[in-house]
Amino acid sequence: MPIALDFTPPFEPGIFDFLAARAITGVEEADSTSYARTVLLSGGHGWFRVTWDGVELLLEQDLEEPSDAAELLSHVRHLLNLDHSPHLADAALSAHPLLAARVAALPGIRLPGCVNPAEIMIRAMVGQQITVAAARTALKQLVALSTPSRLPHGSMTHFFPAPAEIAARGKEILRGPQRRIDSIVAVAAMLAEGSLLIGPTDSYESLAEKLLPIAGIGPWTVGYVAMRVLGNSDVFLPGDAAVRNGYGLLRGDTLAAARAIKAPELSRMAEPLKPWRSYATLHLWRVAGEK
């Protein structure tokens, strides 16, 4: 029996498109109104699906250990930003002349979270400086290293590979510059052995302190991880190509002109939007994705 999930309306369902664009075959299934995946919980294996019917968010689940239900619910709520009250963020962004119409058209936009911090760390590193589609292909290949689920459902047959699995065999699968591969595998090893710990108790500052000294990790990765692992509402990514393009297109630039916009200009634009710049980032990503 599906469970109706509580949230403060409005709910803007574009988060499903965000997750669908990044969904990894074998681990996740997603479209514009639903998201499903395998999950490894404290007591055992499981899977879940959340569906938006235009009014309610409905959760289906199957768990080896029923006592994992509360843990799963916590993950789902974080993933879909369901504890967010959108009115303050929307009001702040609406005060910006370029964003007002977007917020009016897309009220209640949600910040994508995660079900596993280590997974997002790896996904962020794989996705650095390549397209979403290219990152999805690379991550799909990594599934060959992962553990099969004892509760397969549809195409969801495996978990996202654990850090130890990537550390052991990632170099066999990953493609691209060797330094980049080495960095991803090294971080996977640190996560596996516990010398690198990231999670919801971190702050943006503590994440930066841990991550920036690691070869192959820059400010974009720190910001992206802060958004998705911490649910940080005030991350802005002025070096992100989609943020830049979205801003330029929103103000009427051609795409060629948008590409000439520099990071300092973007940072100045976003300054008045504190402490809701993560939501501004989402709006700009959406604009860029529509072109």
C-alpha positions in Angstrom: 0.0 0.0 0.0 1.6 3.3 -1.0 2.3 5.9 1.7 1.5 9.6 1.1 4.5 11.7 2.0 4.0 15.0 3.9 5.4 18.2 2.5 4.7 21.9 2.5 3.2 23.0 -0.8 3.7 24.0 -3.4 5.8 21.1 -4.8 7.5 21.7 -8.1 8.1 18.2 -9.7 11.1 19.2 -11.8 13.3 17.4 -9.3 12.2 14.2 -11.0 13.5 15.4 -14.3 16.8 16.3 -12.6 17.1 12.8 -11.1 15.9 11.1 -14.4 18.6 12.9 -16.4 21.2 11.3 -14.0 19.6 7.9 -13.4 22.0 5.0 -13.7 20.6 1.9 -15.4 20.6 -1.1 -13.2 20.4 1.1 -10.0 17.7 3.7 -10.7 14.5 4.2 -12.7 13.1 7.6 -13.2 10.9 9.8 -15.4 9.2 13.2 -15.0 6.8 12.0 -12.3 8.6 9.2 -10.5 11.9 8.1 -9.1 13.0 4.6 -7.9 16.2 2.9 -6.8 17.8 0.1 -4.9 19.0 1.0 -1.4 21.3 -0.7 1.1 20.1 0.0 4.6 21.2 -0.9 8.1 19.3 -4.1 8.2 19.4 -5.3 4.6 18.5 -4.7 1.0 15.5 -2.8 -0.3 14.1 -0.6 -3.0 11.7 2.3 -3.2 9.7 4.3 -5.7 8.2 7.8 -5.2 5.5 8.9 -7.6 3.9 12.4 -8.1 0.3 12.3 -9.1 -0.1 16.1 -9.3 -1.4 16.3 -5.7 0.4 13.7 -3.6 3.8 12.1 -3.4 3.3 8.4 -3.0 6.0 6.1 -1.6 6.2 2.3 -2.4 8.9 0.2 -0.8 10.1 -3.3 -0.3 12.5 -4.0 2.5 14.2 -7.2 3.7 14.1 -5.8 7.2 10.9 -3.9 8.0 12.6 -2.0 10.9 14.6 -0.1 8.1 11.4 1.8 7.2 12.2 4.8 9.3 15.7 5.0 7.9 14.4 4.7 4.3 11.8 7.4 4.9 14.6 9.8 6.2 16.6 9.1 3.0 13.6 9.8 0.8 12.7 13.0 2.6 16.3 14.3 2.2 16.5 13.2 -1.4 13.3 15.1 -2.4 13.9 18.1 0.0 10.5 17.4 1.6 11.3 19.3 4.8 11.8 22.5 2.9 9.2 25.3 3.3 9.4 27.0 -0.1 7.7 30.3 0.7 10.7 32.1 2.0 13.0 31.0 -0.8 10.5 31.8 -3.4 9.8 35.2 -2.0 13.5 36.0 -1.9 14.2 34.9 -5.4 11.0 36.7 -6.7 12.6 40.0 -5.6 15.2 39.6 -8.3 13.9 41.0 -11.6 15.4 38.2 -13.7 14.0 35.4 -11.6 10.6 36.7 -10.7 8.8 35.2 -13.7 10.6 31.9 -13.3 9.6 31.6 -9.7 6.0 32.5 -10.5 6.0 29.7 -13.2 7.8 27.1 -11.0 6.9 27.7 -7.4 8.2 25.3 -4.8 11.3 24.2 -6.6 13.2 21.5 -4.6 16.9 20.9 -4.0 17.9 17.3 -4.9 19.5 15.5 -2.0 20.9 12.0 -1.8 20.5 8.6 -0.2 24.2 8.1 0.4 26.9 10.8 0.9 29.8 8.6 -0.4 27.8 7.9 -3.6 27.3 11.6 -4.3 31.0 12.2 -3.7 31.9 9.7 -6.4 29.2 10.9 -8.7 30.3 14.5 -8.4 34.0 13.6 -9.2 32.9 11.5 -12.2 30.8 14.4 -13.4 33.4 17.2 -13.1 34.0 19.0 -16.4 31.9 16.6 -18.5 28.3 16.6 -19.6 25.5 15.0 -17.6 25.1 12.4 -20.3 28.7 11.5 -20.4 28.8 11.2 -16.6 25.7 8.9 -16.7 27.5 6.6 -19.2 30.6 6.4 -17.1 28.6 5.7 -13.9 26.6 3.0 -15.7 29.8 1.2 -16.6 30.8 1.3 -12.9 27.7 -0.8 -12.0 29.7 -3.8 -13.3 31.6 -3.6 -10.1 28.7 -3.5 -7.8 26.8 -5.9 -5.5 23.5 -7.5 -6.9 20.4 -6.7 -4.9 18.6 -9.6 -3.2 15.4 -7.6 -3.9 15.6 -6.8 -7.6 12.7 -4.9 -9.1 12.3 -4.3 -12.8 15.6 -3.1 -14.2 16.9 -2.3 -10.7 19.2 -5.2 -10.0 22.3 -3.7 -8.4 23.4 -1.1 -5.9 25.6 1.8 -6.7 29.1 0.4 -6.2 30.5 0.8 -2.8 33.7 2.9 -2.3 35.7 -0.3 -1.6 34.5 -1.8 -4.9 35.5 1.3 -6.9 38.9 1.4 -5.0 39.6 -2.2 -5.9 38.6 -2.2 -9.5 37.7 1.3 -10.7 40.8 1.6 -12.8 39.6 -1.3 -14.9 36.4 0.5 -15.8 37.0 4.3 -15.7 38.1 6.1 -18.8 39.6 9.5 -19.4 42.7 11.4 -18.2 44.8 9.2 -15.9 45.1 11.8 -13.2 41.3 12.1 -13.0 40.9 8.3 -12.7 43.6 8.2 -10.1 41.8 10.9 -8.1 38.5 9.1 -8.2 40.0 5.8 -7.1 42.0 7.5 -4.4 39.0 9.2 -2.9 37.0 5.9 -3.1 39.8 4.2 -1.1 39.7 7.0 1.5 36.0 6.7 1.8 36.3 2.9 2.1 38.9 3.0 4.8 37.3 5.8 6.7 40.1 8.4 6.4 37.6 10.6 4.6 34.2 11.0 6.2 31.4 13.2 4.8 27.9 13.5 6.0 25.0 15.6 7.2 26.9 16.8 10.3 29.4 18.6 8.1 29.2 22.2 7.2 30.2 23.8 3.9 33.4 25.0 5.6 34.3 21.5 7.0 33.6 19.9 3.6 35.9 22.4 1.9 38.6 21.8 4.6 38.4 18.1 3.9 38.0 18.0 0.2 40.0 20.9 -1.3 43.4 19.5 -0.4 42.7 16.3 -2.3 44.1 16.2 -5.9 41.4 16.5 -8.5 38.8 18.2 -6.3 37.9 21.9 -6.7 35.3 24.4 -5.5 32.6 23.1 -7.9 32.8 19.6 -6.4 32.7 21.0 -2.9 29.6 23.1 -3.7 27.8 20.3 -5.5 28.4 17.9 -2.6 27.3 20.6 -0.1 24.0 21.0 -2.0 23.2 17.3 -2.3 24.7 15.9 0.9 24.1 18.8 3.3 21.0 20.2 1.7 22.8 23.6 1.9 20.4 26.3 0.7 23.1 28.9 -0.1 25.5 27.3 -2.6 26.2 29.2 -5.8 28.4 27.8 -8.6 29.7 30.8 -10.6 32.1 28.6 -12.5 29.4 26.2 -13.7 28.7 26.4 -17.4 24.9 25.7 -17.0 24.6 28.5 -14.4 26.4 30.9 -16.7 24.4 29.9 -19.7 21.1 30.0 -17.8 21.8 33.5 -16.5 22.7 34.8 -19.9 19.7 33.3 -21.7 17.4 34.5 -18.9 18.5 38.1 -19.5 18.1 37.7 -23.3 21.7 36.9 -24.4 22.4 34.6 -27.3 24.1 31.4 -26.1 27.4 32.6 -27.6 27.1 35.9 -25.6 26.2 33.9 -22.5 29.3 31.9 -22.8 31.4 35.1 -22.4 30.0 35.9 -19.0 32.6 35.8 -16.2 32.3 34.2 -12.8 32.6 37.6 -10.9 29.5 38.9 -12.6 27.5 35.9 -11.7 28.7 36.1 -8.1 27.6 39.7 -7.9 24.2 38.9 -9.4 23.6 36.2 -6.8 24.8 38.1 -3.7 21.4 39.6 -2.9 19.8 36.1 -3.0 21.5 34.9 0.2 20.7 32.6 1.9 18.8 30.9 -1.0 21.4 30.8 -3.7 21.1 27.0 -4.2 17.5 27.5 -5.4 18.7 30.2 -7.7 21.2 27.7 -9.1 18.4 25.3 -9.7 16.4 27.9 -11.7 19.4 28.8 -13.8 20.1 25.1 -14.5 16.5 24.7 -15.6 16.8 27.7 -18.0 20.0 26.3 -19.5 18.4 22.8 -19.9 15.5 24.3 -21.9 17.7 25.6 -24.7 
